[in-house]
């Protein structure tokens, strides 16, 4: 499979090393020194030029299946992906996003997949500093909802009350309960919540703190 990579920085360099043995890889880099370094160290085709310009992209994209734009400029990455998809027939575009605020822009203008190293790192840190006793186990794609997991605090007013009786934060719903003996409980309205049971809820991110205060804090 042919892959076109725009940008020859460190991320691109190590990505090329991963793919060059099994795929045809073409790198477009407008910094002459970086282009020469890649050409000398890796067995891949290197094009010296601006990857956001059609005359440079078009020849490189012939028969390419994927374009990956990895430059340090979001606008360059967006333009490269747009040209490759709209005018060069490349089916899949992937872009690096340096400013997380531009993730939505990439999606709106047709980039198939985009990633932000900053956002990924922030989410990793967030996982580690979640409220004590509560853990985010899944983020529902393209929504404000997450799945959270926690043991119900003996101090919570939810203890010994049924799901129908207890008022959860807006939109929050119990997905599954694991009893203290390990039994999996499919929640129903008359299911009674017990202290120290392991609960999985779907809830809005904005309600996590309230859930922690009402159901987890000890």
N, CA, C and O of each residue as an XYZ file, in Angstrom:
872
protein
N       0.839     -1.194      0.000
C       0.000      0.000      0.000
C       0.877      1.249      0.000
O       1.908      1.297      0.671
N       0.458      2.248     -0.754
C       1.224      3.477     -0.834
C       0.691      4.513      0.154
O      -0.507      4.791      0.204
N       1.610      5.074      0.935
C       1.271      6.084      1.941
C       2.095      7.330      1.670
O       3.311      7.257      1.495
N       1.424      8.476      1.637
C       2.119      9.753      1.474
C       2.136     10.462      2.823
O       1.096     10.633      3.460
N       3.318     10.870      3.247
C       3.475     11.580      4.515
C       3.996     12.979      4.237
O       5.043     13.156      3.614
N       3.255     13.964      4.704
C       3.672     15.364      4.544
C       4.274     15.834      5.860
O       3.611     15.836      6.897
N       5.533     16.230      5.802
C       6.241     16.654      7.011
C       7.253     15.611      7.422
O       6.938     14.424      7.504
N       8.479     16.057      7.681
C       9.545     15.106      7.991
C      10.148     15.285      9.363
O      11.349     15.086      9.546
N       9.327     15.661     10.338
C       9.817     15.823     11.704
C      10.040     14.494     12.398
O      10.051     13.442     11.760
N      10.218     14.549     13.724
C      10.526     13.342     14.485
C       9.395     12.319     14.425
O       9.637     11.122     14.274
N       8.147     12.806     14.545
C       7.013     11.888     14.503
C       6.984     11.160     13.169
O       6.815      9.942     13.113
N       7.149     11.922     12.098
C       7.142     11.332     10.757
C       8.297     10.346     10.586
O       8.125      9.275     10.004
N       9.456     10.706     11.089
C      10.644      9.868     10.929
C      10.409      8.477     11.510
O      10.689      7.472     10.858
N       9.896      8.422     12.733
C       9.678      7.121     13.380
C       8.476      6.391     12.782
O       8.433      5.161     12.774
N       7.514      7.143     12.290
C       6.385      6.516     11.612
C       6.853      5.851     10.316
O       6.437      4.738      9.992
N       7.703      6.532      9.597
C       8.238      5.983      8.354
C       9.011      4.687      8.637
O       8.892      3.716      7.889
N       9.790      4.676      9.699
C      10.556      3.481     10.051
C       9.647      2.285     10.294
O      10.017      1.146     10.010
N       8.444      2.552     10.827
C       7.496      1.476     11.099
C       6.904      0.893      9.819
O       6.640     -0.307      9.743
N       6.697      1.746      8.815
C       5.950      1.333      7.636
C       6.794      1.012      6.409
O       6.333      0.318      5.503
N       8.010      1.505      6.372
C       8.768      1.460      5.131
C       9.107      0.030      4.684
O       9.325     -0.202      3.495
N       9.153     -0.918      5.607
C       9.489     -2.285      5.236
C       8.338     -3.004      4.521
O       8.567     -3.903      3.711
N       7.109     -2.604      4.828
C       5.952     -3.318      4.286
C       5.113     -2.491      3.321
O       4.240     -3.036      2.645
N       5.359     -1.197      3.246
C       4.548     -0.331      2.398
C       5.430      0.602      1.576
O       6.590      0.849      1.902
N       4.845      1.103      0.512
C       5.527      2.132     -0.281
C       5.238      3.482      0.377
O       4.083      3.895      0.490
N       6.285      4.152      0.803
C       6.122      5.413      1.531
C       6.790      6.547      0.772
O       7.937      6.433      0.339
N       6.049      7.653      0.615
C       6.592      8.860     -0.001
C       6.506      9.984      1.025
O       5.441     10.240      1.586
N       7.629     10.653      1.268
C       7.665     11.750      2.233
C       7.836     13.063      1.489
O       8.681     13.181      0.601
N       7.028     14.047      1.859
C       7.166     15.396      1.292
C       7.632     16.320      2.406
O       6.956     16.456      3.425
N       8.766     16.944      2.221
C       9.346     17.815      3.247
C       9.932     19.050      2.582
O      10.701     18.942      1.627
N       9.566     20.230      3.090
C      10.039     21.465      2.457
C      11.329     22.011      3.069
O      11.885     22.993      2.577
N      11.801     21.377      4.135
C      13.095     21.758      4.696
C      14.158     20.867      4.061
O      14.158     19.651      4.255
N      15.048     21.470      3.316
C      16.007     20.693      2.531
C      16.894     19.820      3.411
O      17.180     18.676      3.056
N      17.329     20.341      4.545
C      18.197     19.564      5.431
C      17.465     18.337      5.963
O      18.020     17.239      5.996
N      16.213     18.531      6.378
C      15.430     17.407      6.900
C      15.153     16.391      5.800
O      15.198     15.184      6.041
N      14.869     16.868      4.601
C      14.600     15.973      3.472
C      15.826     15.117      3.170
O      15.706     13.912      2.949
N      16.995     15.732      3.159
C      18.232     14.990      2.887
C      18.523     13.973      3.984
O      18.991     12.870      3.702
N      18.247     14.339      5.237
C      18.498     13.421      6.355
C      17.634     12.160      6.221
O      18.113     11.040      6.401
N      16.363     12.367      5.904
C      15.460     11.224      5.750
C      15.888     10.355      4.569
O      15.895      9.127      4.656
N      16.242     11.007      3.474
C      16.658     10.267      2.277
C      17.900      9.423      2.538
O      18.040      8.326      1.998
N      18.797      9.942      3.371
C      20.041      9.232      3.662
C      19.858      8.096      4.666
O      20.614      7.124      4.649
N      18.861      8.215      5.534
C      18.711      7.249      6.621
C      17.617      6.206      6.391
O      17.640      5.136      6.999
N      16.666      6.515      5.520
C      15.547      5.604      5.321
C      15.373      5.287      3.837
O      15.606      6.127      2.967
N      14.963      4.063      3.581
C      14.766      3.657      2.189
C      13.354      4.001      1.732
O      12.528      3.121      1.488
N      13.103      5.278      1.624
C      11.794      5.757      1.178
C      12.005      6.891      0.195
O      13.038      7.560      0.213
N      11.016      7.102     -0.664
C      11.100      8.204     -1.624
C      10.859      9.523     -0.893
O       9.898      9.650     -0.134
N      11.721     10.486     -1.120
C      11.596     11.782     -0.463
C      11.430     12.867     -1.525
O      12.220     12.959     -2.464
N      10.398     13.679     -1.363
C      10.137     14.791     -2.273
C      10.425     16.082     -1.520
O       9.864     16.326     -0.452
N      11.283     16.888     -2.071
C      11.609     18.181     -1.457
C      10.654     19.229     -2.004
O      10.702     19.576     -3.184
N       9.779     19.734     -1.125
C       8.819     20.731     -1.570
C       7.721     20.957     -0.539
O       7.725     20.357      0.536
N       6.781     21.834     -0.886
C       5.674     22.203     -0.015
C       4.503     21.244     -0.239
O       3.913     21.210     -1.319
N       4.177     20.472      0.788
C       3.128     19.471      0.671
C       1.720     20.018      0.602
O       0.771     19.250      0.440
N       1.558     21.326      0.722
C       0.228     21.924      0.606
C       0.008     22.551     -0.775
O      -0.956     23.289     -0.983
N       0.903     22.253     -1.708
C       0.822     22.764     -3.071
C       0.484     21.615     -4.022
O       1.107     20.554     -3.975
N      -0.501     21.837     -4.877
C      -0.988     20.775     -5.764
C       0.113     20.208     -6.646
O       0.211     18.992     -6.810
N       0.942     21.076     -7.214
C       1.974     20.604     -8.148
C       2.982     19.680     -7.469
O       3.619     18.858     -8.127
N       3.122     19.817     -6.165
C       4.017     18.930     -5.410
C       3.282     17.660     -5.002
O       3.819     16.558     -5.113
N       2.053     17.823     -4.531
C       1.274     16.696     -4.033
C       0.855     15.717     -5.128
O       0.962     14.502     -4.964
N       0.378     16.261     -6.240
C      -0.231     15.416     -7.270
C       0.660     14.253     -7.720
O       0.198     13.111     -7.720
N       1.912     14.498     -8.102
C       2.745     13.368     -8.538
C       2.987     12.360     -7.416
O       3.050     11.155     -7.660
N       3.123     12.861     -6.183
C       3.410     11.982     -5.047
C       2.212     11.110     -4.695
O       2.372     10.006     -4.174
N       1.007     11.611     -4.981
C      -0.210     10.921     -4.564
C      -0.753      9.902     -5.567
O      -1.779      9.270     -5.315
N      -0.080      9.743     -6.686
C      -0.539      8.766     -7.680
C      -0.593      7.377     -7.056
O       0.419      6.867     -6.575
N      -1.773      6.769     -7.065
C      -2.017      5.425     -6.509
C      -1.892      5.346     -4.991
O      -1.886      4.252     -4.426
N      -1.794      6.480     -4.337
C      -1.700      6.463     -2.868
C      -3.061      6.148     -2.255
O      -4.097      6.554     -2.780
N      -3.047      5.429     -1.151
C      -4.276      5.071     -0.437
C      -4.509      5.935      0.797
O      -5.647      6.114      1.232
N      -3.436      6.466      1.356
C      -3.539      7.266      2.572
C      -2.593      8.453      2.486
O      -1.465      8.325      2.009
N      -3.057      9.612      2.949
C      -2.160     10.747      3.154
C      -2.168     11.072      4.637
O      -3.222     11.134      5.270
N      -0.970     11.280      5.183
C      -0.819     11.620      6.599
C      -0.065     12.943      6.661
O       1.094     13.021      6.255
N      -0.725     13.986      7.170
C      -0.111     15.315      7.241
C       0.366     15.571      8.667
O      -0.436     15.620      9.600
N       1.674     15.735      8.827
C       2.278     15.801     10.162
C       3.116     17.045     10.393
O       4.006     17.032     11.243
N       2.858     18.106      9.667
C       3.670     19.303      9.850
C       3.277     20.009     11.148
O       2.305     19.633     11.804
N       4.032     21.020     11.501
C       3.751     21.787     12.708
C       2.728     22.888     12.502
O       2.476     23.674     13.414
N       2.136     22.957     11.318
C       1.142     23.988     11.018
C      -0.185     23.325     10.658
O      -0.271     22.577      9.685
N      -1.206     23.602     11.445
C      -2.509     22.974     11.221
C      -3.096     23.330      9.862
O      -3.715     22.488      9.211
N      -2.901     24.588      9.429
C      -3.464     24.999      8.150
C      -2.809     24.248      6.987
O      -3.471     23.917      6.004
N      -1.505     23.982      7.107
C      -0.803     23.207      6.082
C      -1.329     21.781      6.037
O      -1.548     21.224      4.961
N      -1.528     21.198      7.201
C      -2.040     19.830      7.263
C      -3.439     19.733      6.674
O      -3.755     18.784      5.957
N      -4.275     20.722      6.982
C      -5.645     20.725      6.453
C      -5.647     20.849      4.932
O      -6.349     20.104      4.248
N      -4.869     21.782      4.406
C      -4.832     22.002      2.957
C      -4.283     20.770      2.241
O      -4.807     20.367      1.203
N      -3.239     20.177      2.791
C      -2.648     18.977      2.168
C      -3.681     17.856      2.088
O      -3.791     17.187      1.061
N      -4.429     17.649      3.156
C      -5.448     16.594      3.170
C      -6.576     16.898      2.185
O      -7.057     16.003      1.490
N      -6.992     18.159      2.128
C      -8.065     18.538      1.205
C      -7.653     18.329     -0.249
O      -8.407     17.757     -1.036
N      -6.467     18.789     -0.598
C      -5.996     18.639     -1.978
C      -5.870     17.162     -2.343
O      -6.290     16.738     -3.419
N      -5.288     16.389     -1.432
C      -5.073     14.967     -1.721
C      -6.393     14.243     -1.945
O      -6.497     13.411     -2.846
N      -7.399     14.549     -1.136
C      -8.688     13.856     -1.255
C      -9.506     14.361     -2.443
O     -10.044     13.573     -3.221
N      -9.592     15.678     -2.570
C     -10.487     16.261     -3.564
C      -9.911     16.250     -4.978
O     -10.647     16.102     -5.953
N      -8.608     16.405     -5.081
C      -8.017     16.589     -6.410
C      -7.038     15.486     -6.828
O      -6.673     15.390     -7.999
N      -6.615     14.657     -5.869
C      -5.650     13.620     -6.213
C      -6.198     12.208     -6.011
O      -5.506     11.225     -6.278
N      -7.426     12.113     -5.546
C      -8.071     10.810     -5.431
C      -7.579      9.922     -4.307
O      -7.751      8.705     -4.365
N      -6.967     10.506     -3.281
C      -6.507      9.700     -2.143
C      -7.705      9.425     -1.229
O      -8.346     10.368     -0.767
N      -8.017      8.159     -0.962
C      -9.250      7.832     -0.234
C      -9.275      8.261      1.233
O     -10.322      8.666      1.740
N      -8.129      8.176      1.920
C      -8.119      8.404      3.372
C      -7.108      9.479      3.733
O      -5.967      9.464      3.270
N      -7.553     10.419      4.578
C      -6.661     11.491      5.035
C      -6.590     11.494      6.559
O      -7.596     11.337      7.250
N      -5.379     11.676      7.056
C      -5.139     11.728      8.505
C      -4.273     12.950      8.781
O      -3.281     13.180      8.089
N      -4.644     13.733      9.790
C      -3.898     14.960     10.059
C      -3.513     15.090     11.526
O      -4.283     14.753     12.426
N      -2.332     15.575     11.734
C      -1.904     15.979     13.068
C      -2.499     17.356     13.350
O      -2.524     18.219     12.473
N      -2.978     17.558     14.578
C      -3.532     18.849     14.976
C      -2.708     19.369     16.149
O      -2.673     18.759     17.218
N      -2.060     20.482     15.937
C      -1.203     21.035     16.977
C      -1.994     21.792     18.031
O      -1.642     21.781     19.211
N      -3.065     22.452     17.598
C      -3.961     23.156     18.519
C      -5.243     22.340     18.639
O      -5.977     22.217     17.659
N      -5.536     21.774     19.822
C      -6.728     20.931     19.977
C      -8.022     21.603     19.535
O      -8.980     20.914     19.184
N      -8.072     22.923     19.544
C      -9.279     23.631     19.124
C      -9.585     23.410     17.646
O     -10.712     23.621     17.197
N      -8.582     22.988     16.904
C      -8.770     22.796     15.463
C      -9.250     21.399     15.091
O      -9.427     21.107     13.909
N      -9.461     20.538     16.069
C      -9.951     19.193     15.771
C     -11.296     19.237     15.050
O     -11.518     18.499     14.090
N     -12.185     20.103     15.519
C     -13.506     20.211     14.900
C     -13.407     20.794     13.500
O     -14.165     20.415     12.608
N     -12.468     21.720     13.310
C     -12.269     22.319     11.990
C     -11.849     21.248     10.987
O     -12.352     21.208      9.864
N     -10.931     20.388     11.396
C     -10.471     19.310     10.514
C     -11.646     18.438     10.083
O     -11.789     18.107      8.906
N     -12.468     18.076     11.033
C     -13.610     17.227     10.733
C     -14.582     17.933      9.799
O     -15.082     17.335      8.846
N     -14.847     19.204     10.072
C     -15.812     19.971      9.285
C     -15.374     20.091      7.829
O     -16.209     20.119      6.925
N     -14.063     20.161      7.605
C     -13.563     20.351      6.247
C     -13.090     19.056      5.592
O     -12.313     19.081      4.638
N     -13.563     17.935      6.109
C     -13.410     16.687      5.378
C     -12.224     15.806      5.692
O     -12.027     14.793      5.022
N     -11.424     16.157      6.690
C     -10.320     15.273      7.072
C     -10.917     14.049      7.767
O     -11.715     14.187      8.694
N     -10.531     12.857      7.322
C     -11.150     11.637      7.839
C     -10.830     11.391      9.300
O     -11.719     11.088     10.097
N      -9.565     11.523      9.649
C      -9.158     11.306     11.036
C      -8.115     12.344     11.411
O      -7.228     12.668     10.620
N      -8.232     12.858     12.618
C      -7.233     13.810     13.096
C      -6.933     13.498     14.556
O      -7.765     12.948     15.277
N      -5.740     13.857     14.969
C      -5.365     13.597     16.354
C      -4.575     14.775     16.888
O      -3.879     15.470     16.148
N      -4.699     14.983     18.187
C      -3.950     16.035     18.864
C      -3.137     15.393     19.973
O      -3.690     14.801     20.900
N      -1.828     15.513     19.874
C      -0.971     14.978     20.930
C      -1.284     15.620     22.269
O      -1.259     14.959     23.307
N      -1.581     16.921     22.238
C      -1.920     17.638     23.465
C      -3.177     17.067     24.097
O      -3.230     16.856     25.309
N      -4.193     16.816     23.272
C      -5.459     16.291     23.791
C      -5.293     14.877     24.328
O      -5.839     14.534     25.376
N      -4.538     14.062     23.605
C      -4.305     12.694     24.061
C      -3.599     12.698     25.409
O      -3.964     11.948     26.315
N      -2.578     13.554     25.536
C      -1.838     13.641     26.790
C      -2.738     14.144     27.918
O      -2.687     13.634     29.037
N      -3.559     15.143     27.614
C      -4.469     15.686     28.623
C      -5.433     14.626     29.123
O      -5.728     14.559     30.316
N      -5.925     13.793     28.206
C      -6.868     12.745     28.595
C      -6.176     11.672     29.422
O      -6.771     11.115     30.344
N      -4.910     11.377     29.093
C      -4.161     10.410     29.884
C      -3.965     10.921     31.307
O      -4.117     10.174     32.274
N      -3.623     12.210     31.423
C      -3.433     12.799     32.745
C      -4.752     12.828     33.503
O      -4.802     12.541     34.699
N      -5.809     13.176     32.797
C      -7.134     13.245     33.422
C      -7.531     11.900     33.997
O      -8.138     11.832     35.065
N      -7.191     10.829     33.293
C      -7.500      9.491     33.786
C      -6.813      9.236     35.124
O      -7.358      8.558     35.994
N      -5.605      9.789     35.278
C      -4.828      9.526     36.477
C      -5.239     10.396     37.658
O      -4.999     10.032     38.809
N      -5.855     11.543     37.383
C      -6.200     12.451     38.471
C      -7.704     12.563     38.648
O      -8.200     13.541     39.208
N      -8.431     11.554     38.168
C      -9.871     11.531     38.394
C     -10.157     11.553     39.884
O      -9.282     11.268     40.702
N     -11.371     11.887     40.221
C     -11.765     11.908     41.613
C     -11.468     10.561     42.252
O     -11.731      9.507     41.673
N     -10.912     10.617     43.464
C     -10.506      9.404     44.152
C     -11.678      8.430     44.281
O     -12.743      8.779     44.791
N     -11.460      7.217     43.815
C     -12.491      6.202     43.905
C     -13.383      6.115     42.690
O     -14.180      5.183     42.582
N     -13.274      7.055     41.775
C     -14.088      7.051     40.553
C     -13.162      7.038     39.349
O     -12.170      7.766     39.306
N     -13.491      6.214     38.386
C     -12.627      6.086     37.208
C     -13.459      6.182     35.938
O     -14.531      5.584     35.840
N     -12.957      6.940     34.965
C     -13.576      6.990     33.646
C     -13.086      5.778     32.870
O     -11.888      5.641     32.624
N     -14.005      4.896     32.482
C     -13.604      3.668     31.794
C     -13.802      3.748     30.291
O     -13.230      2.946     29.553
N     -14.601      4.697     29.824
C     -14.825      4.822     28.384
C     -15.395      6.198     28.066
O     -16.244      6.717     28.791
N     -14.918      6.776     26.976
C     -15.446      8.050     26.483
C     -16.245      7.761     25.228
O     -15.718      7.203     24.265
N     -17.500      8.132     25.232
C     -18.363      7.867     24.089
C     -18.031      8.861     22.983
O     -18.151     10.073     23.162
N     -17.618      8.334     21.854
C     -17.099      9.166     20.762
C     -18.133     10.185     20.307
O     -19.320      9.893     20.161
N     -17.628     11.394     20.089
C     -18.424     12.493     19.554
C     -19.627     12.831     20.441
O     -20.697     13.188     19.947
N     -19.435     12.712     21.745
C     -20.497     13.102     22.668
C     -19.861     13.584     23.963
O     -18.655     13.443     24.169
N     -20.685     14.153     24.829
C     -20.222     14.629     26.129
C     -20.381     13.556     27.205
O     -20.186     13.825     28.390
N     -20.737     12.334     26.785
C     -21.015     11.290     27.756
C     -19.842     10.333     27.926
O     -19.089     10.061     26.991
N     -19.714      9.832     29.154
C     -18.656      8.880     29.494
C     -19.249      7.767     30.346
O     -20.336      7.900     30.908
N     -18.505      6.664     30.430
C     -18.847      5.610     31.375
C     -17.921      5.746     32.568
O     -16.703      5.811     32.404
N     -18.488      5.790     33.776
C     -17.684      5.881     34.990
C     -17.922      4.654     35.855
O     -18.993      4.048     35.831
N     -16.899      4.309     36.614
C     -16.946      3.119     37.460
C     -16.546      3.497     38.877
O     -15.589      4.247     39.069
N     -17.260      2.991     39.863
C     -16.937      3.290     41.259
C     -17.637      2.295     42.180
O     -18.596      1.628     41.793
N     -17.125      2.214     43.420
C     -17.796      1.445     44.465
C     -18.697      2.404     45.241
O     -18.259      3.473     45.668
N     -19.938      2.018     45.416
C     -20.901      2.881     46.098
C     -20.500      3.067     47.557
O     -20.333      2.096     48.295
N     -20.349      4.310     47.958
C     -19.924      4.627     49.317
C     -21.010      4.279     50.334
O     -22.188      4.540     50.088
N     -20.632      3.695     51.471
C     -21.611      3.425     52.528
C     -22.273      4.701     53.051
O     -23.345      4.649     53.654
N     -21.629      5.844     52.817
C     -22.179      7.124     53.285
C     -23.180      7.726     52.306
O     -23.846      8.710     52.629
N     -23.294      7.142     51.106
C     -24.170      7.711     50.092
C     -25.640      7.477     50.428
O     -26.010      6.416     50.930
N     -26.460      8.463     50.150
C     -27.903      8.350     50.349
C     -28.527      7.367     49.352
O     -29.695      7.002     49.479
N     -27.743      6.948     48.370
C     -28.251      5.980     47.402
C     -28.329      4.577     47.978
O     -29.078      3.741     47.472
N     -27.565      4.310     49.030
C     -27.554      2.980     49.626
C     -28.947      2.564     50.084
O     -29.677      3.341     50.699
N     -29.296      1.321     49.769
C     -30.572      0.715     50.167
C     -31.778      1.392     49.521
O     -32.902      1.251     50.004
N     -31.554      2.115     48.451
C     -32.659      2.697     47.682
C     -32.672      2.080     46.291
O     -31.629      1.704     45.754
N     -33.840      1.984     45.728
C     -33.945      1.424     44.376
C     -33.546      2.470     43.353
O     -33.513      3.665     43.644
N     -33.246      2.005     42.160
C     -32.876      2.927     41.089
C     -34.023      3.892     40.782
O     -33.796      5.057     40.458
N     -35.238      3.398     40.885
C     -36.398      4.248     40.599
C     -36.578      5.322     41.674
O     -37.054      6.421     41.387
N     -36.203      5.004     42.886
C     -36.381      5.954     43.998
C     -35.316      7.046     44.015
O     -35.579      8.181     44.412
N     -34.115      6.687     43.581
C     -32.993      7.620     43.714
C     -32.952      8.593     42.538
O     -33.143      8.206     41.385
N     -32.701      9.852     42.848
C     -32.623     10.874     41.806
C     -31.171     11.049     41.367
O     -30.355     11.617     42.092
N     -30.868     10.557     40.181
C     -29.519     10.688     39.627
C     -29.363     12.045     38.940
O     -30.357     12.646     38.533
N     -28.127     12.533     38.806
C     -27.893     13.753     38.027
C     -28.470     13.598     36.627
O     -28.526     12.490     36.093
N     -28.889     14.683     36.045
C     -29.570     14.673     34.751
C     -28.850     13.816     33.715
O     -27.668     14.017     33.437
N     -29.580     12.860     33.152
C     -29.032     12.036     32.072
C     -28.222     10.840     32.519
O     -27.884      9.995     31.690
N     -27.896     10.732     33.803
C     -27.078      9.621     34.288
C     -27.917      8.362     34.442
O     -29.034      8.413     34.956
N     -27.378      7.233     33.996
C     -28.094      5.958     34.092
C     -27.124      4.849     34.476
O     -25.973      4.832     34.041
N     -27.604      3.936     35.285
C     -26.798      2.789     35.690
C     -26.789      1.768     34.555
O     -27.840      1.391     34.037
N     -25.594      1.327     34.177
C     -25.444      0.370     33.083
C     -25.368     -1.055     33.625
O     -26.016     -1.965     33.107
N     -24.572     -1.232     34.669
C     -24.424     -2.556     35.271
C     -23.964     -2.390     36.712
O     -23.292     -1.416     37.053
N     -24.332     -3.347     37.550
C     -23.901     -3.370     38.946
C     -23.266     -4.726     39.224
O     -23.787     -5.768     38.825
N     -22.132     -4.694     39.916
C     -21.512     -5.939     40.365
C     -21.631     -5.997     41.879
O     -21.070     -5.160     42.585
N     -22.361     -6.982     42.372
C     -22.562     -7.117     43.812
C     -21.254     -7.485     44.501
O     -20.285     -7.872     43.848
N     -21.235     -7.361     45.823
C     -20.012     -7.648     46.574
C     -19.608     -9.111     46.491
O     -18.453     -9.449     46.750
N     -20.554     -9.994     46.129
C     -20.221    -11.418     45.951
C     -19.807    -11.751     44.523
O     -19.586    -12.915     44.190
N     -19.700    -10.708     43.670
C     -19.260    -10.896     42.293
C     -20.373    -11.107     41.300
O     -20.108    -11.213     40.103
N     -21.607    -11.172     41.752
C     -22.735    -11.382     40.847
C     -23.002    -10.133     40.024
O     -23.056     -9.025     40.558
N     -23.169    -10.320     38.719
C     -23.495     -9.216     37.821
C     -24.996     -8.989     37.830
O     -25.773     -9.925     37.641
N     -25.402     -7.748     38.049
C     -26.816     -7.408     38.148
C     -27.203     -6.495     36.996
O     -26.615     -5.428     36.816
N     -28.188     -6.914     36.221
C     -28.729     -6.051     35.174
C     -29.729     -5.091     35.827
O     -30.736     -5.532     36.380
N     -29.461     -3.793     35.768
C     -30.286     -2.849     36.515
C     -31.720     -2.732     35.999
O     -31.969     -2.678     34.794
N     -32.657     -2.694     36.957
C     -34.063     -2.421     36.677
C     -34.534     -1.363     37.675
O     -33.814     -1.023     38.615
N     -35.701     -0.865     37.473
C     -36.205      0.172     38.357
C     -36.268     -0.245     39.803
O     -36.060      0.582     40.690
N     -36.558     -1.541     40.075
C     -36.692     -2.004     41.456
C     -35.380     -2.549     42.033
O     -35.357     -3.063     43.151
N     -34.286     -2.434     41.261
C     -32.982     -2.875     41.770
C     -32.541     -1.974     42.915
O     -32.509     -0.751     42.773
N     -32.204     -2.574     44.038
C     -31.784     -1.818     45.217
C     -30.261     -1.750     45.264
O     -29.585     -2.772     45.151
N     -29.734     -0.564     45.427
C     -28.287     -0.348     45.467
C     -27.753     -0.596     46.878
O     -28.347     -0.158     47.863
N     -26.636     -1.298     46.960
C     -26.042     -1.650     48.234
C     -24.633     -1.067     48.357
O     -23.930     -0.894     47.362
N     -24.239     -0.771     49.588
C     -22.910     -0.213     49.845
C     -21.822     -1.130     49.309
O     -21.906     -2.352     49.423
N     -20.809     -0.524     48.728
C     -19.607     -1.186     48.212
C     -19.833     -1.984     46.932
O     -18.909     -2.640     46.452
N     -21.030     -1.945     46.374
C     -21.227     -2.560     45.074
C     -20.480     -1.754     44.010
O     -20.361     -0.532     44.104
N     -19.984     -2.458     43.006
C     -19.283     -1.800     41.907
C     -20.311     -1.380     40.865
O     -21.044     -2.214     40.334
N     -20.359     -0.097     40.580
C     -21.372      0.432     39.676
C     -20.730      1.059     38.454
O     -19.683      1.699     38.540
N     -21.374      0.862     37.320
C     -20.956      1.526     36.089
C     -22.123      2.390     35.626
O     -23.231      1.898     35.412
N     -21.856      3.692     35.476
C     -22.880      4.638     35.054
C     -22.477      5.308     33.758
O     -21.290      5.508     33.500
N     -23.460      5.656     32.938
C     -23.218      6.556     31.823
C     -23.722      7.918     32.260
O     -24.839      8.049     32.761
N     -22.891      8.926     32.067
C     -23.258     10.256     32.535
C     -22.553     11.318     31.706
O     -21.604     11.023     30.978
N     -23.018     12.545     31.820
C     -22.357     13.670     31.163
C     -21.087     14.024     31.933
O     -21.040     13.880     33.154
N     -20.080     14.476     31.235
C     -18.833     14.872     31.887
C     -19.077     15.924     32.963
O     -18.412     15.926     33.999
N     -20.032     16.816     32.714
C     -20.284     17.901     33.654
C     -20.899     17.417     34.962
O     -20.926     18.155     35.947
N     -21.396     16.170     34.975
C     -22.032     15.638     36.181
C     -21.128     14.725     36.993
O     -21.548     14.192     38.020
N     -19.892     14.539     36.546
C     -18.987     13.621     37.247
C     -18.748     14.077     38.682
O     -18.781     13.261     39.603
N     -18.511     15.349     38.877
C     -18.232     15.838     40.232
C     -19.422     15.593     41.162
O     -19.242     15.184     42.309
N     -20.625     15.841     40.670
C     -21.818     15.636     41.492
C     -21.983     14.160     41.859
O     -22.302     13.831     43.001
N     -21.764     13.280     40.888
C     -21.851     11.852     41.155
C     -20.821     11.447     42.204
O     -21.121     10.664     43.106
N     -19.614     11.978     42.084
C     -18.569     11.651     43.047
C     -18.966     12.098     44.456
O     -18.797     11.354     45.421
N     -19.488     13.307     44.561
C     -19.870     13.827     45.874
C     -21.011     13.028     46.499
O     -21.018     12.773     47.704
N     -21.975     12.638     45.666
C     -23.179     11.996     46.186
C     -23.059     10.485     46.360
O     -23.742      9.902     47.201
N     -22.191      9.846     45.566
C     -22.187      8.380     45.544
C     -20.859      7.736     45.847
O     -20.806      6.541     46.136
N     -19.754      8.517     45.787
C     -18.429      7.905     45.898
C     -17.660      8.386     47.117
O     -17.002      7.595     47.793
N     -17.742      9.674     47.397
C     -16.921     10.255     48.478
C     -17.172      9.548     49.801
O     -18.308      9.258     50.173
N     -16.070      9.281     50.498
C     -16.173      8.526     51.760
C     -15.785      9.390     52.947
O     -15.811      8.923     54.085
